[in-house]
Amino acid sequence: MVDDAITFIGTPERSLAISRGETVEYNEDTVVSLPLSLVVRSSGPVVPPLRFKRTIRDARIRQNHNLSLLLWVLNSKPSDLDLTLDIRRCTAPFQLFKLCFETNHTSNYYETCLSVRTSASHTVGLKTRNAEFEVSVFPQILQSTQMDQFKTEQLLQQYTQQFARILDAYKDGSHSSSATYLGANLSRLIQCYVNDTIYDIVYKWRQWNRILGHHVEFAPFSQLVTKFWDSYLAFHVGGSLSEFEAKMRRFGISEADSGKRRLRSNQFRSLGLKYGIWIDNIQGVLLLSNVISTESMDAIPSLTLDLTVASCDESVKKLLLFINCCLIECVNQEMSKRA
């Protein structure tokens, strides 16, 4: 990291301790009451809309509900879909955990774990109508629950502000080394964000299982972080697009082979997704990419952002949503193995 790089927010003590190689333990005796109504599936709109799914030519992508939902949210116009940073008290914040215990695993768990709402859509005079749909960047498990132990809401707000600060500084281009700062700071900030959100989720997973009396194996949070980077998100800064495509191809092929083996052994629970982020810090391009883990297919460009002209606020929202969906994928697949 260069000396003049943008200063990071003060992350929680747990992240700082981990970076020093120290072990951070949970308070195993902390148990809070949990109303059973919080684990009931909430009702919501049918998404993505059929008119959007018809625009997807590849049947494999169109039939994968989670991927088609992600593509819809990332590529919808603000006039059609309001992507918000709102943090509310959700009706079913622990649905992600409940899904891990279901034998017949649903294939639309992104929709279940995200806060997808219909907005009051109408036209008044010459005023523009409200967006038809509203989706929160933060999945329900990261929103307000009765297990909030680490001031998660405040932490998420700080991360959001810091992501915006980095993109604003690059777009402004006032510093001669802004390209270097973009890659270095985004890389470090994404790592910190993943660490802190996984830590929060693992804490809630432990407490939720203890309250409900589930006897499950509790793996160290650091093990889940390692798995996230090794098996779910391919991250690449600089280089060429062809290099990133080759990295995603190797990532997808190895996972497709293992996925087919699990299908043959009847142990595969769902058609998982793999994620990729490429930052071209010279041209100011942010590419978000996906591949279906059981298909021998090239990675698809889910969204391409020109950071020199795009709205920083919208770019931050879509980047955070992309990372959060990858977190849902990782937690769902890995914790299902231990349920």
N, C-alpha and C positions, 0 to 999 in steps of 0.2 A: 504494500500500500504506500503510495507516495505521500510525502509529508503534508502537502497542501490539500489532500483529498478531503471531501466533505466529512465533517465530524458526525459520528454515529450517535444515535440516542443512547442513553444509559440503559442497557438491557438489564433484566433482572439478575440478581446475584447468582442464580443457578447457572445462567449462560456464561457468566464470567468465570465461575468456578470450574465449569466443564472445560472452558478454553484453556484453563491452567492445568488440566488433567486431574482435577479433584473429583471425588465421588459425592454426588448429591443424593441424599436419601429422602424418602417420603416420611411424613408423620403417619405411621400405620394406624395409630389409635384415633385419628380424626374421622369420625363418622357423623354424617348429617342425615336428617330425616328426608325421605323422598316420597312425595305423593305418587301413588300408582297411576294417577291420571296422566302423569308426564310421559309414560311409556306407551301411550295409545297413539296409533297412527292418525295423523291429522288429514282432513280432506283438503283437496286443492284442485286447481284447474287442470285440464288435460293439456299437456305440453310435451314436445313442441307442437305448434299448430300444424295441421295437415298441409296447409299451403306452403309451409317452409319445408316439410319433409319431401314434398314433391320436387323440390329443386335439387335434391341430392341424387346424383346419377348412380353412384355405386351402391348396389343393393346391400352389400355387407355393412356399409356405413349407415345406410338408411334403416336397416333392421336392428342396429345396435342402439338401443334407446338412450343409454348414457352418453354415447358419443354424439348422436343427433341432437340431444338436449344441450350439450356443451357447445356445439357449433351454432345452435340457434341463439343462445345467450350471448356468445362472443360476437356474432355478426349482425345482431339486430340493431336497428337504429334507435336512438333515444326516444324518438316519437312513438315507437312501437313497444319498446321494453325499457323500463326504468331500472337501471342497475344501481342499487343503493348501497350505502355504507351503514345503514341502520342496524342497530343492535337492540333486539327486543327480548321480552320473555316469551319464548316459543311454547307451543302446545305440546310438542313431542321432541324435546332436545336430545333425548337418549335413544332415539329410534335407530341410529347408527349402531349402537351396541346390541339392541334387540335383534337386529338383522343377522348378527353374527351367530345367533343360536337357532336360526330357522333352517330346517332341513332342506326344504325346497326354496332355494335362494332366489329372491326376486331379481329381475334384470334391470329394474328401473330405480335402483337405490339412490342415484343422484337426485332425482326428483323428490324422493322421500326425505333426504337429508338436507336439502336446500330449502330456503324459505321462498317458495314461489307463490305469488298472490295475483289475483286479478284486481286491477285498479278501476276506480269509478271513471268510466270513459264517456265523455259527452262533449258537445260543442255549445258554447255560449257566445252568441253574436259572432264576432270575427276572431275570437280567441281560439288558439290551438287546443285541440282536445288532449286530455291526459293520455299517457301511454296505457295500452290495454293490459299489459302485464308489469309486475314488479318483482324483481329478484334481488335478494340480499347477497352481497359479495361473500359474506361470512356464513358458513353452514350452521345449522341449528346447534350442533355440539359446541361451537365456539361462542354462541350467544348467551344471553343471561340465563343461568341455571341456579339451582340452590346448592351447587357444588363449586361455585366460583371461589377459589382459594388464592389466586394470584393476581387479582385485579385485571382480569383478562380484557375487559372492555377498554380500560385505559391503555393497556398495552397495545391492543389492535389499533386504537386511534393514533398512538405514537408512531407505530410502524407505517400506517397510511400516510401520515404527514411526512415521514422521512423518505418514503418512496417518491412522493410528489416533489420533495425538495431536490432529490437527485435528478429527476427528469427535467425539472424546471431549470436547473443549473446547466444541463447539457443543451437544452433548447435555446437558452440565452446565449451560450457560446462565448461568453465574455472572457473565459480563461483559456489560454493556449493549450492546456492539457486536459480540456474537458472530456475528450474521447477516452483518455486513460482513466479518468475518474469514473466515467459511466460504467465501464466494465468492472473495475475494481470494487466500486461501492455497491453496485447492484448484486454482484456475486456474494459479497460479504453479508449484505443485508438480507438476501434471500436465505442464506444459510442460518442466520440468527432467527429469522422468522420461522423457519421450519423447526429448528430446535425448540423454540418456546411454545409453539402451537402443539407439537407432538408431546411435549412435557405436560401441558395442560390436559390434553386428551387422555394420556396414559393415567394421570392422577384420577380423572373422573371415571375412567374404566375400572380402576381398582376399587374405588369407593362404591360405584354402582353395583359391581358384582358382590361386594361384601354385604351391602344392604339387602340385596335380593337373595343372598345365600348361595350364590353360584360358586362352585369349586373349580376354578380355572387356574391355569399356570400364568403367573405374572412375570413376563420377561422384562429385563431392564429397558428403560426408555431409550438408552443409547443404542441398543440392538435394533430397535425399530427405526431410529434415525439412519443407521447404517443401511438397513434394508431399503429405506426410502430412496437413498441416493444410488444404491447398487442395482435396484430392480424396478424402480418406478419412474424416476426422473433423470433424463440425460440432459446435462447442462453444459453449454459450450459458449465460450467467449472468444470473439475474434476468429481468425482463419477465414476459410471460404465456405460458401453454402454447400459445395460438394463434399467438403470434409464433414460438415454437420450431418448431411444426408447419409453419408457412409456410417457415421456413428449411430444414427437412428436405425439404419438397416441392420447393423450387427446386433443392436439392442433388441430389435423386433424379432429377428430370426431366432436368436437363442431362446427368447421367451415363447415364440410360437412353437418351437420344438418341444419345450417342456410342457406347454399347454396341451399339445396333442397327446403327450404321454399321460397327462392327468385325465384327459377325456377318455382314453382307452381304459384307464384304471378306475373310471367312475368317481374320481376324487375332485374333479374340477367343478367349482361352484358357480362360476359365471364367466362371461366373456369379458375379461379385464382389459383395461387400457394402459398403454404406456405413454409417457409424456416427454416432451423435449422442448427446451428453451435455447434459442440461439440469439446471442447479442452481437450484432455487427457494430462495434463501437466507432468505426471509422465513418460508415455511411449513415449511422443512426437508425438502424433497422432492428426491430425486435420481432422474432419469428416464434410463434407458438405452434407446436406440432404434436400429432398423436398417431398411434398405430394400435390396431387391435391385436392383443397378445396371442390369439390362437389362429391368426390369419397370416399367411405368407404374402404380405403386401407391403408396398412402399409406404413410408410415413406420409401423412397428408398435412398440408399447411392449414391448420385450423384458423389462424389469424396472423396477419402481417401488419405491423404498426410502423409507420414512419415517424420516429420520435422528434424529427425536426419540425414537423407541422401538426402532428396530432395533438389533441387536447390532453394535457398531462393528467388531469383528473380522470378522464375516461381510460387512459392507458393504465393508470394505477389500478383502477377498478377491475379491468379485464385481466391484468397480470395476477392480481391477488385472487380473483375467482379461479383462474387456471391452476394456480398453486394449491388452492383450497380443495379443488376437485381431485387433484392428485393425492392430497392428504386423505380424502375420503376413500379413494381407491386403495391406498396403502393400508389404512387402518382396517377397512372392511376385509380385505383379503388376508392380511396377516393375523388379525385377532380372531377371525373365523376358524383358523387352524387350531386355536387354543381354547375355543369355546366348547 
